[in-house]
Amino acid sequence: MNLHKILKIVAAVIGLAGIIFLVRIVATGDDAIKTGEKAGLVDPMAWVAYIILGLTLLFVVVFVLKNLFTNTAGLKNTLIGVGAFAAVLIIAYVVSGGDTTAYELQEDNTFASDGQSTMVGAGLVAFYILLAVAAGAMIFAGVKKTISK
């Protein structure tokens, strides 16, 4: 039996378990679950979701790594992309500065440190840089496509 058939069977079993748990939750009704009488019905459905998420992440990582090491040209392009992304993060961290405003954290009434404020600022700056690059790439592609027609 090959891997494709085994994965199809596993996917079918997990899907069937998910359907069974969903039907049980829907049949119980919202009020019984909210009051806590049948809260135990939700846990198996959550575990099915966790298992599916874990398997998906595992397969994605395994096949991406397999493809990277079998395709050396792809490895070079991937490393260039990772390097460019790291450069954007470093630039964003250098450009962003600490904020003098004291931000109160909600969990335990403490205040955000200067380092935490710098990291938040770096995340925002990195988002803006990547947004500008993506918008520029879309505009460039649109103009290039229009000109080439």
ROROLUM-677520 format. One record per atom (N, C-alpha, C, O): y, z, x; residue number from 1; residue in one letter; atom name. Coordinates in steps of 0.2 Angstrom, whole numbers, plus 5000, padded with zeros to 4 digits. Atoms other than C-alpha are relative to their C-alpha. Layout:
<rs>
<r <Y,Z,X>,NUM,A,CA>
...
</rs>
This chain:
<rs>
<r <4994,5000,5004>,1,M,N>
<r <5000,5000,5000>,1,M,CA>
<r <5006,5000,5004>,1,M,C>
<r <5007,5004,5009>,1,M,O>
<r <4994,5000,4995>,2,N,N>
<r <5017,4995,5008>,2,N,CA>
<r <5005,5005,4997>,2,N,C>
<r <5005,5008,4992>,2,N,O>
<r <4994,4995,5001>,3,L,N>
<r <5033,5005,5009>,3,L,CA>
<r <5003,4999,4993>,3,L,C>
<r <5006,5003,4990>,3,L,O>
<r <4996,5002,5006>,4,H,N>
<r <5041,4995,4995>,4,H,CA>
<r <4997,5003,4993>,4,H,C>
<r <5001,5005,4989>,4,H,O>
<r <5003,4997,5006>,5,K,N>
<r <5028,5000,4982>,5,K,CA>
<r <5000,5007,4999>,5,K,C>
<r <5001,5010,4994>,5,K,O>
<r <5000,4993,5000>,6,I,N>
<r <5028,5018,4987>,6,I,CA>
<r <5007,5002,4998>,6,I,C>
<r <5008,5007,4994>,6,I,O>
<r <4993,4998,5002>,7,L,N>
<r <5047,5019,4985>,7,L,CA>
<r <5001,4998,4993>,7,L,C>
<r <5005,5002,4990>,7,L,O>
<r <5000,5002,5008>,8,K,N>
<r <5046,5010,4968>,8,K,CA>
<r <4997,5006,4996>,8,K,C>
<r <5000,5008,4991>,8,K,O>
<r <5003,4995,5004>,9,I,N>
<r <5034,5023,4962>,9,I,CA>
<r <5004,5007,5001>,9,I,C>
<r <5004,5010,4996>,9,I,O>
<r <4996,4994,5000>,10,V,N>
<r <5044,5038,4969>,10,V,CA>
<r <5006,4999,4996>,10,V,C>
<r <5008,5004,4993>,10,V,O>
<r <4994,5001,5004>,11,A,N>
<r <5060,5031,4961>,11,A,CA>
<r <4998,5000,4993>,11,A,C>
<r <5002,5003,4989>,11,A,O>
<r <5002,5000,5007>,12,A,N>
<r <5051,5029,4945>,12,A,CA>
<r <4998,5007,4998>,12,A,C>
<r <5000,5009,4992>,12,A,O>
<r <5002,4993,5002>,13,V,N>
<r <5044,5047,4945>,13,V,CA>
<r <5006,5004,5000>,13,V,C>
<r <5007,5008,4995>,13,V,O>
<r <4994,4996,5000>,14,I,N>
<r <5061,5054,4950>,14,I,CA>
<r <5004,4998,4994>,14,I,C>
<r <5007,5003,4990>,14,I,O>
<r <4997,5002,5006>,15,G,N>
<r <5069,5044,4936>,15,G,CA>
<r <4997,5002,4994>,15,G,C>
<r <5001,5004,4989>,15,G,O>
<r <5003,4997,5006>,16,L,N>
<r <5057,5049,4923>,16,L,CA>
<r <5001,5008,5000>,16,L,C>
<r <5002,5010,4994>,16,L,O>
<r <4999,4992,5000>,17,A,N>
<r <5059,5068,4928>,17,A,CA>
<r <5008,5001,4998>,17,A,C>
<r <5009,5005,4994>,17,A,O>
<r <4993,4999,5002>,18,G,N>
<r <5078,5065,4926>,18,G,CA>
<r <5001,4999,4993>,18,G,C>
<r <5005,5002,4990>,18,G,O>
<r <5000,5002,5007>,19,I,N>
<r <5076,5057,4909>,19,I,CA>
<r <4997,5006,4996>,19,I,C>
<r <5000,5008,4991>,19,I,O>
<r <5003,4994,5004>,20,I,N>
<r <5065,5072,4903>,20,I,CA>
<r <5005,5005,5000>,20,I,C>
<r <5006,5009,4995>,20,I,O>
<r <4996,4994,5000>,21,F,N>
<r <5077,5085,4909>,21,F,CA>
<r <5007,4998,4996>,21,F,C>
<r <5009,5003,4993>,21,F,O>
<r <4994,5002,5004>,22,L,N>
<r <5092,5075,4901>,22,L,CA>
<r <4998,5001,4993>,22,L,C>
<r <5003,5004,4989>,22,L,O>
<r <5002,5000,5007>,23,V,N>
<r <5083,5074,4885>,23,V,CA>
<r <5000,5008,4998>,23,V,C>
<r <5002,5009,4992>,23,V,O>
<r <5001,4993,5002>,24,R,N>
<r <5079,5093,4885>,24,R,CA>
<r <5007,5003,5000>,24,R,C>
<r <5008,5007,4996>,24,R,O>
<r <4993,4997,5000>,25,I,N>
<r <5098,5097,4889>,25,I,CA>
<r <5003,4998,4994>,25,I,C>
<r <5006,5002,4991>,25,I,O>
<r <4997,5003,5006>,26,V,N>
<r <5104,5085,4875>,26,V,CA>
<r <4997,5003,4994>,26,V,C>
<r <5001,5005,4989>,26,V,O>
<r <5003,4997,5006>,27,A,N>
<r <5092,5092,4863>,27,A,CA>
<r <5002,5008,4999>,27,A,C>
<r <5002,5010,4993>,27,A,O>
<r <4998,4993,5000>,28,T,N>
<r <5097,5110,4867>,28,T,CA>
<r <5007,5001,4997>,28,T,C>
<r <5008,5005,4993>,28,T,O>
<r <4993,5000,5003>,29,G,N>
<r <5115,5107,4863>,29,G,CA>
<r <5005,5004,5005>,29,G,C>
<r <5003,5008,5009>,29,G,O>
<r <4995,4997,4996>,30,D,N>
<r <5131,5112,4871>,30,D,CA>
<r <5001,5007,4999>,30,D,C>
<r <5002,5011,5004>,30,D,O>
<r <4998,4993,5002>,31,D,N>
<r <5134,5129,4862>,31,D,CA>
<r <4995,5004,5004>,31,D,C>
<r <4996,5010,5006>,31,D,O>
<r <5005,4996,4997>,32,A,N>
<r <5117,5136,4868>,32,A,CA>
<r <5001,5000,5008>,32,A,C>
<r <4999,5005,5011>,32,A,O>
<r <5000,5000,4993>,33,I,N>
<r <5120,5131,4886>,33,I,CA>
<r <5007,5004,5002>,33,I,C>
<r <5007,5007,5007>,33,I,O>
<r <4994,4997,4998>,34,K,N>
<r <5138,5137,4886>,34,K,CA>
<r <5000,5008,4999>,34,K,C>
<r <5003,5012,5003>,34,K,O>
<r <5001,4993,5001>,35,T,N>
<r <5133,5154,4879>,35,T,CA>
<r <4995,5003,5005>,35,T,C>
<r <4995,5009,5006>,35,T,O>
<r <5005,4997,4995>,36,G,N>
<r <5120,5156,4893>,36,G,CA>
<r <4993,5000,4998>,36,G,C>
<r <4989,5002,5002>,36,G,O>
<r <5006,4999,5002>,37,E,N>
<r <5105,5156,4882>,37,E,CA>
<r <4995,4995,5003>,37,E,C>
<r <4989,4997,5005>,37,E,O>
<r <5005,5005,4997>,38,K,N>
<r <5097,5140,4889>,38,K,CA>
<r <5003,4997,5007>,38,K,C>
<r <5003,4991,5008>,38,K,O>
<r <4997,5002,4993>,39,A,N>
<r <5107,5139,4906>,39,A,CA>
<r <4995,4997,5005>,39,A,C>
<r <4996,4993,5009>,39,A,O>
<r <5006,5002,4995>,40,G,N>
<r <5090,5137,4915>,40,G,CA>
<r <4998,4993,4999>,40,G,C>
<r <4995,4990,5004>,40,G,O>
<r <5001,5007,5001>,41,L,N>
<r <5089,5119,4908>,41,L,CA>
<r <5004,4996,5005>,41,L,C>
<r <5001,4990,5006>,41,L,O>
<r <4995,5004,4996>,42,V,N>
<r <5103,5113,4919>,42,V,CA>
<r <4998,5000,5007>,42,V,C>
<r <4999,4995,5010>,42,V,O>
<r <5002,4999,4993>,43,D,N>
<r <5096,5119,4935>,43,D,CA>
<r <4995,4994,5003>,43,D,C>
<r <4996,4991,5008>,43,D,O>
<r <5005,5005,4998>,44,P,N>
<r <5081,5107,4936>,44,P,CA>
<r <5003,4993,5001>,44,P,C>
<r <5002,4989,5005>,44,P,O>
<r <4996,5006,5000>,45,M,N>
<r <5093,5092,4932>,45,M,CA>
<r <5004,5000,5006>,45,M,C>
<r <5005,4995,5010>,45,M,O>
<r <4996,4999,4994>,46,A,N>
<r <5104,5098,4946>,46,A,CA>
<r <4996,4999,5006>,46,A,C>
<r <4998,4995,5011>,46,A,O>
<r <5005,5000,4995>,47,W,N>
<r <5089,5099,4958>,47,W,CA>
<r <4998,4992,5001>,47,W,C>
<r <4997,4990,5006>,47,W,O>
<r <5002,5007,4999>,48,V,N>
<r <5084,5081,4954>,48,V,CA>
<r <5006,4996,5003>,48,V,C>
<r <5005,4991,5007>,48,V,O>
<r <4994,5004,4998>,49,A,N>
<r <5102,5075,4957>,49,A,CA>
<r <5001,5002,5008>,49,A,C>
<r <5002,4997,5012>,49,A,O>
<r <4999,4998,4993>,50,Y,N>
<r <5102,5085,4974>,50,Y,CA>
<r <4994,4996,5004>,50,Y,C>
<r <4996,4993,5010>,50,Y,O>
<r <5005,5003,4996>,51,I,N>
<r <5085,5077,4979>,51,I,CA>
<r <5002,4992,5000>,51,I,C>
<r <5001,4989,5006>,51,I,O>
<r <4998,5007,5000>,52,I,N>
<r <5091,5059,4974>,52,I,CA>
<r <5006,4999,5005>,52,I,C>
<r <5006,4994,5009>,52,I,O>
<r <4995,5000,4995>,53,L,N>
<r <5107,5062,4984>,53,L,CA>
<r <4998,5001,5007>,53,L,C>
<r <5000,4997,5012>,53,L,O>
<r <5002,4999,4994>,54,G,N>
<r <5098,5068,4999>,54,G,CA>
<r <4996,4994,5003>,54,G,C>
<r <4996,4992,5008>,54,G,O>
<r <5004,5006,4998>,55,L,N>
<r <5085,5054,4999>,55,L,CA>
<r <5005,4994,5001>,55,L,C>
<r <5003,4990,5006>,55,L,O>
<r <4996,5006,4999>,56,T,N>
<r <5099,5041,4997>,56,T,CA>
<r <5004,5001,5007>,56,T,C>
<r <5004,4996,5011>,56,T,O>
<r <4996,4999,4994>,57,L,N>
<r <5109,5049,5012>,57,L,CA>
<r <4995,4999,5006>,57,L,C>
<r <4997,4995,5011>,57,L,O>
<r <5005,5001,4995>,58,L,N>
<r <5093,5049,5022>,58,L,CA>
<r <4998,4993,5002>,58,L,C>
<r <4998,4991,5007>,58,L,O>
<r <5002,5007,4999>,59,F,N>
<r <5088,5031,5019>,59,F,CA>
<r <5006,4996,5003>,59,F,C>
<r <5005,4992,5007>,59,F,O>
<r <4994,5004,4998>,60,V,N>
<r <5106,5025,5022>,60,V,CA>
<r <5001,5001,5008>,60,V,C>
<r <5002,4997,5011>,60,V,O>
<r <4999,4999,4993>,61,V,N>
<r <5107,5034,5039>,61,V,CA>
<r <4995,4997,5004>,61,V,C>
<r <4996,4994,5009>,61,V,O>
<r <5005,5003,4997>,62,V,N>
<r <5090,5028,5044>,62,V,CA>
<r <5001,4993,5001>,62,V,C>
<r <5000,4990,5007>,62,V,O>
<r <4999,5008,5000>,63,F,N>
<r <5093,5010,5040>,63,F,CA>
<r <5006,4998,5004>,63,F,C>
<r <5006,4993,5007>,63,F,O>
<r <4994,5001,4996>,64,V,N>
<r <5110,5010,5047>,64,V,CA>
<r <4999,5000,5007>,64,V,C>
<r <5001,4996,5011>,64,V,O>
<r <5002,4999,4993>,65,L,N>
<r <5104,5017,5063>,65,L,CA>
<r <4995,4995,5003>,65,L,C>
<r <4996,4992,5008>,65,L,O>
<r <5005,5005,4998>,66,K,N>
<r <5089,5005,5064>,66,K,CA>
<r <5004,4993,5001>,66,K,C>
<r <5002,4990,5006>,66,K,O>
<r <4996,5007,4999>,67,N,N>
<r <5101,4990,5061>,67,N,CA>
<r <5004,5000,5006>,67,N,C>
<r <5005,4995,5009>,67,N,O>
<r <4996,5000,4994>,68,L,N>
<r <5113,4996,5074>,68,L,CA>
<r <4996,4999,5006>,68,L,C>
<r <4999,4995,5011>,68,L,O>
<r <5004,5001,4993>,69,F,N>
<r <5100,4997,5088>,69,F,CA>
<r <4996,4994,5000>,69,F,C>
<r <4994,4992,5006>,69,F,O>
<r <5004,5006,5000>,70,T,N>
<r <5091,4981,5083>,70,T,CA>
<r <5005,4994,5001>,70,T,C>
<r <5003,4989,5003>,70,T,O>
<r <4994,5005,5000>,71,N,N>
<r <5108,4971,5082>,71,N,CA>
<r <5005,5002,5004>,71,N,C>
<r <5010,5006,5002>,71,N,O>
<r <4995,4998,4995>,72,T,N>
<r <5118,4973,5098>,72,T,CA>
<r <5007,4998,4998>,72,T,C>
<r <5012,5001,5000>,72,T,O>
<r <4994,5002,5001>,73,A,N>
<r <5132,4963,5092>,73,A,CA>
<r <5003,5004,4994>,73,A,C>
<r <5009,5005,4994>,73,A,O>
<r <4997,4995,5006>,74,G,N>
<r <5134,4974,5076>,74,G,CA>
<r <5001,5006,5003>,74,G,C>
<r <5006,5010,5001>,74,G,O>
<r <4999,4994,4997>,75,L,N>
<r <5133,4989,5087>,75,L,CA>
<r <5007,5000,5004>,75,L,C>
<r <5011,5005,5003>,75,L,O>
<r <4994,5000,4997>,76,K,N>
<r <5148,4983,5097>,76,K,CA>
<r <5006,5000,4995>,76,K,C>
<r <5011,5003,4996>,76,K,O>
<r <4995,5000,5006>,77,N,N>
<r <5158,4979,5081>,77,N,CA>
<r <5001,5007,4997>,77,N,C>
<r <5006,5009,4995>,77,N,O>
<r <4999,4993,5003>,78,T,N>
<r <5154,4996,5074>,78,T,CA>
<r <5003,5005,5005>,78,T,C>
<r <5007,5009,5002>,78,T,O>
<r <4997,4996,4995>,79,L,N>
<r <5159,5005,5090>,79,L,CA>
<r <5008,4999,5000>,79,L,C>
<r <5012,5003,5001>,79,L,O>
<r <4992,5002,5000>,80,I,N>
<r <5176,4995,5090>,80,I,CA>
<r <5003,5003,4993>,80,I,C>
<r <5008,5006,4994>,80,I,O>
<r <4998,4997,5006>,81,G,N>
<r <5178,5001,5072>,81,G,CA>
<r <5001,5007,5000>,81,G,C>
<r <5006,5010,4998>,81,G,O>
<r <5000,4993,5000>,82,V,N>
<r <5174,5019,5075>,82,V,CA>
<r <5006,5002,5005>,82,V,C>
<r <5009,5007,5004>,82,V,O>
<r <4994,4998,4996>,83,G,N>
<r <5186,5019,5090>,83,G,CA>
<r <5007,4999,4997>,83,G,C>
<r <5011,5003,4998>,83,G,O>
<r <4993,5002,5003>,84,A,N>
<r <5200,5011,5080>,84,A,CA>
<r <5001,5006,4995>,84,A,C>
<r <5007,5008,4994>,84,A,O>
<r <4999,4994,5004>,85,F,N>
<r <5197,5025,5067>,85,F,CA>
<r <5002,5006,5003>,85,F,C>
<r <5006,5010,5001>,85,F,O>
<r <4998,4994,4996>,86,A,N>
<r <5197,5038,5080>,86,A,CA>
<r <5007,5000,5002>,86,A,C>
<r <5011,5005,5003>,86,A,O>
<r <4993,5001,4997>,87,A,N>
<r <5213,5031,5087>,87,A,CA>
<r <5005,5002,4994>,87,A,C>
<r <5010,5005,4995>,87,A,O>
<r <4996,4998,5006>,88,V,N>
<r <5221,5032,5069>,88,V,CA>
<r <5001,5007,4999>,88,V,C>
<r <5006,5010,4998>,88,V,O>
<r <5000,4993,5001>,89,L,N>
<r <5216,5050,5068>,89,L,CA>
<r <5004,5004,5005>,89,L,C>
<r <5007,5008,5004>,89,L,O>
<r <4996,4996,4994>,90,I,N>
<r <5223,5055,5085>,90,I,CA>
<r <5007,4998,4999>,90,I,C>
<r <5011,5003,5000>,90,I,O>
<r <4993,5001,5001>,91,I,N>
<r <5239,5046,5081>,91,I,CA>
<r <5003,5004,4995>,91,I,C>
<r <5009,5007,4995>,91,I,O>
<r <4998,4997,5005>,92,A,N>
<r <5240,5054,5065>,92,A,CA>
<r <5001,5008,5001>,92,A,C>
<r <5006,5011,4999>,92,A,O>
<r <5000,4993,4997>,93,Y,N>
<r <5237,5071,5073>,93,Y,CA>
<r <5006,5002,5004>,93,Y,C>
<r <5010,5007,5003>,93,Y,O>
<r <4995,5000,4996>,94,V,N>
<r <5250,5068,5086>,94,V,CA>
<r <5007,5000,4996>,94,V,C>
<r <5012,5004,4998>,94,V,O>
<r <4994,5001,5004>,95,V,N>
<r <5263,5062,5074>,95,V,CA>
<r <5002,5006,4995>,95,V,C>
<r <5008,5008,4994>,95,V,O>
<r <4999,4995,5005>,96,S,N>
<r <5261,5076,5061>,96,S,CA>
<r <5002,5007,5004>,96,S,C>
<r <4999,5008,5009>,96,S,O>
<r <4998,4993,4997>,97,G,N>
<r <5269,5093,5065>,97,G,CA>
<r <4998,5005,4995>,97,G,C>
<r <4997,5004,4989>,97,G,O>
<r <5001,4994,5004>,98,G,N>
<r <5267,5110,5058>,98,G,CA>
<r <5006,5001,4995>,98,G,C>
<r <5011,4998,4997>,98,G,O>
<r <4995,4999,5005>,99,D,N>
<r <5276,5115,5043>,99,D,CA>
<r <5003,5007,5000>,99,D,C>
<r <4999,5012,5001>,99,D,O>
<r <4997,4993,5000>,100,T,N>
<r <5288,5130,5043>,100,T,CA>
<r <4999,5004,4993>,100,T,C>
<r <5000,5010,4993>,100,T,O>
<r <5001,4997,5007>,101,T,N>
<r <5285,5133,5024>,101,T,CA>
<r <4993,5004,5000>,101,T,C>
<r <4988,5002,5003>,101,T,O>
<r <5006,4996,5001>,102,A,N>
<r <5272,5147,5021>,102,A,CA>
<r <4997,4998,4993>,102,A,C>
<r <4999,5000,4988>,102,A,O>
<r <5004,5001,5006>,103,Y,N>
<r <5259,5141,5009>,103,Y,CA>
<r <4995,5005,4999>,103,Y,C>
<r <4991,5006,5003>,103,Y,O>
<r <5005,4995,5002>,104,E,N>
<r <5249,5154,5000>,104,E,CA>
<r <4994,4997,4998>,104,E,C>
<r <4993,4992,4993>,104,E,O>
<r <5007,5003,5002>,105,L,N>
<r <5230,5150,4999>,105,L,CA>
<r <4998,5004,4994>,105,L,C>
<r <5000,5010,4993>,105,L,O>
<r <5002,4997,5006>,106,Q,N>
<r <5223,5154,4982>,106,Q,CA>
<r <4994,5005,5000>,106,Q,C>
<r <4994,5010,4996>,106,Q,O>
<r <5006,4996,5000>,107,E,N>
<r <5206,5162,4987>,107,E,CA>
<r <5002,5008,5001>,107,E,C>
<r <4999,5012,4997>,107,E,O>
<r <4999,4993,4999>,108,D,N>
<r <5212,5178,4995>,108,D,CA>
<r <5007,5002,5002>,108,D,C>
<r <5008,5007,5006>,108,D,O>
<r <4993,4999,4999>,109,N,N>
<r <5231,5178,4995>,109,N,CA>
<r <5002,5000,5007>,109,N,C>
<r <5007,5004,5009>,109,N,O>
<r <4997,5001,4993>,110,T,N>
<r <5233,5173,5013>,110,T,CA>
<r <5004,4994,5001>,110,T,C>
<r <5004,4990,4996>,110,T,O>
<r <4996,5005,4999>,111,F,N>
<r <5244,5161,5020>,111,F,CA>
<r <4997,4995,5005>,111,F,C>
<r <4993,4996,5010>,111,F,O>
<r <5002,5005,4996>,112,A,N>
<r <5240,5144,5028>,112,A,CA>
<r <5003,5000,5007>,112,A,C>
<r <5009,5002,5008>,112,A,O>
<r <4998,5000,4993>,113,S,N>
<r <5241,5144,5047>,113,S,CA>
<r <5004,4994,5002>,113,S,C>
<r <5004,4989,4999>,113,S,O>
<r <4996,5006,4998>,114,D,N>
<r <5252,5132,5057>,114,D,CA>
<r <4994,4994,5002>,114,D,C>
<r <4996,4988,5001>,114,D,O>
<r <5006,5005,4998>,115,G,N>
<r <5235,5123,5063>,115,G,CA>
<r <4998,4997,4994>,115,G,C>
<r <4997,4991,4993>,115,G,O>
<r <5002,5003,5006>,116,Q,N>
<r <5230,5121,5045>,116,Q,CA>
<r <5005,4995,4997>,116,Q,C>
<r <5003,4990,4994>,116,Q,O>
<r <4995,5004,5003>,117,S,N>
<r <5246,5114,5040>,117,S,CA>
<r <5001,4993,5004>,117,S,C>
<r <5002,4988,5001>,117,S,O>
<r <5001,5006,4996>,118,T,N>
<r <5245,5102,5055>,118,T,CA>
<r <4995,4995,4998>,118,T,C>
<r <4995,4989,4998>,118,T,O>
<r <5006,5004,5002>,119,M,N>
<r <5228,5096,5050>,119,M,CA>
<r <5001,4997,4993>,119,M,C>
<r <4999,4991,4992>,119,M,O>
<r <4998,5003,5006>,120,V,N>
<r <5234,5093,5032>,120,V,CA>
<r <5005,4994,5001>,120,V,C>
<r <5004,4989,4998>,120,V,O>
<r <4995,5005,4999>,121,G,N>
<r <5249,5083,5038>,121,G,CA>
<r <4996,4994,5004>,121,G,C>
<r <4998,4988,5002>,121,G,O>
<r <5004,5006,4996>,122,A,N>
<r <5237,5073,5050>,122,A,CA>
<r <4996,4996,4995>,122,A,C>
<r <4996,4990,4995>,122,A,O>
<r <5004,5004,5005>,123,G,N>
<r <5226,5069,5035>,123,G,CA>
<r <5004,4996,4996>,123,G,C>
<r <5002,4990,4994>,123,G,O>
<r <4996,5004,5004>,124,L,N>
<r <5240,5063,5025>,124,L,CA>
<r <5003,4994,5004>,124,L,C>
<r <5003,4988,5001>,124,L,O>
<r <4997,5006,4996>,125,V,N>
<r <5248,5052,5039>,125,V,CA>
<r <4994,4995,5001>,125,V,C>
<r <4995,4989,5001>,125,V,O>
<r <5006,5005,4999>,126,A,N>
<r <5230,5045,5043>,126,A,CA>
<r <4999,4996,4993>,126,A,C>
<r <4998,4990,4994>,126,A,O>
<r <5001,5003,5006>,127,F,N>
<r <5229,5041,5024>,127,F,CA>
<r <5005,4994,4999>,127,F,C>
<r <5003,4989,4997>,127,F,O>
<r <4994,5005,5001>,128,Y,N>
<r <5246,5032,5024>,128,Y,CA>
<r <4999,4994,5005>,128,Y,C>
<r <5000,4988,5003>,128,Y,O>
<r <5002,5006,4995>,129,I,N>
<r <5241,5022,5040>,129,I,CA>
<r <4995,4996,4998>,129,I,C>
<r <4996,4989,4998>,129,I,O>
<r <5005,5005,5002>,130,L,N>
<r <5225,5016,5033>,130,L,CA>
<r <5002,4997,4994>,130,L,C>
<r <4999,4991,4993>,130,L,O>
<r <4998,5004,5006>,131,L,N>
<r <5233,5012,5016>,131,L,CA>
<r <5004,4994,5002>,131,L,C>
<r <5003,4989,4999>,131,L,O>
<r <4996,5006,4998>,132,A,N>
<r <5246,5001,5025>,132,A,CA>
<r <4996,4995,5004>,132,A,C>
<r <4997,4989,5002>,132,A,O>
<r <5005,5005,4997>,133,V,N>
<r <5232,4993,5036>,133,V,CA>
<r <4996,4996,4994>,133,V,C>
<r <4996,4990,4995>,133,V,O>
<r <5004,5003,5005>,134,A,N>
<r <5222,4989,5020>,134,A,CA>
<r <5004,4995,4996>,134,A,C>
<r <5002,4990,4994>,134,A,O>
<r <4995,5004,5004>,135,A,N>
<r <5237,4983,5010>,135,A,CA>
<r <5002,4993,5004>,135,A,C>
<r <5002,4988,5002>,135,A,O>
<r <4998,5005,4996>,136,G,N>
<r <5242,4972,5025>,136,G,CA>
<r <4994,4995,5001>,136,G,C>
<r <4996,4989,5001>,136,G,O>
<r <5006,5004,4999>,137,A,N>
<r <5224,4965,5027>,137,A,CA>
<r <5000,4996,4993>,137,A,C>
<r <4998,4990,4994>,137,A,O>
<r <5001,5004,5007>,138,M,N>
<r <5224,4960,5008>,138,M,CA>
<r <5005,4995,5000>,138,M,C>
<r <5004,4990,4997>,138,M,O>
<r <4995,5005,5000>,139,I,N>
<r <5241,4952,5009>,139,I,CA>
<r <4999,4994,5005>,139,I,C>
<r <5000,4988,5003>,139,I,O>
<r <5002,5006,4995>,140,F,N>
<r <5236,4942,5025>,140,F,CA>
<r <4995,4996,4997>,140,F,C>
<r <4995,4990,4998>,140,F,O>
<r <5005,5004,5003>,141,A,N>
<r <5220,4937,5017>,141,A,CA>
<r <5002,4995,4994>,141,A,C>
<r <5000,4989,4994>,141,A,O>
<r <4997,5004,5006>,142,G,N>
<r <5229,4931,5001>,142,G,CA>
<r <5004,4994,5002>,142,G,C>
<r <5004,4989,5000>,142,G,O>
<r <4996,5005,4997>,143,V,N>
<r <5242,4922,5011>,143,V,CA>
<r <4996,4994,5003>,143,V,C>
<r <4998,4988,5002>,143,V,O>
<r <5004,5004,4996>,144,K,N>
<r <5230,4914,5022>,144,K,CA>
<r <4995,4995,4996>,144,K,C>
<r <4995,4989,4997>,144,K,O>
<r <5004,5004,5005>,145,K,N>
<r <5219,4908,5007>,145,K,CA>
<r <5004,4995,4997>,145,K,C>
<r <5002,4990,4995>,145,K,O>
<r <4995,5004,5004>,146,T,N>
<r <5234,4901,4998>,146,T,CA>
<r <5002,4994,5005>,146,T,C>
<r <5003,4989,5002>,146,T,O>
<r <4998,5006,4995>,147,I,N>
<r <5240,4891,5014>,147,I,CA>
<r <4994,4995,5001>,147,I,C>
<r <4996,4989,5002>,147,I,O>
<r <5005,5005,4999>,148,S,N>
<r <5223,4884,5017>,148,S,CA>
<r <4998,4996,4995>,148,S,C>
<r <4994,4991,4996>,148,S,O>
<r <5002,5005,5006>,149,K,N>
<r <5221,4876,5000>,149,K,CA>
<r <5004,4994,5000>,149,K,C>
<r <5003,4990,4996>,149,K,O>
</rs>
